[in-house]
């Protein structure tokens, strides 16, 4: 029973990361591009970072994805609370604002 619940939780977190990263980078959604980086590479980096954060307990702290991030500042998802806030921000923010530095990190 515990294993089934744990597996469902992992799948849910994986789905959250997949959906969020697809919104950012796939052609039928925001289609954010970075010079010198292939879409597949961006999606993989995004999913890896999100999934790693989802595996770590912790509080959101001072992380606020709704604040515009300066490109010179590196933002990383450190834990599940931050990853959830980030995912919600990406889902609720326009593609133009995402490209403008909102909902960091955007790889």
Secondary structure by P-SEA (a helix, b strand, c coil): caaaaaaaaaaaaaaaaaaaaaaaccccccccccccccaaaaaaaaaaaaaaaaacccccccccccccccccbbbbbccaaaaaaaaaaaaaccaaaaaaccccccc
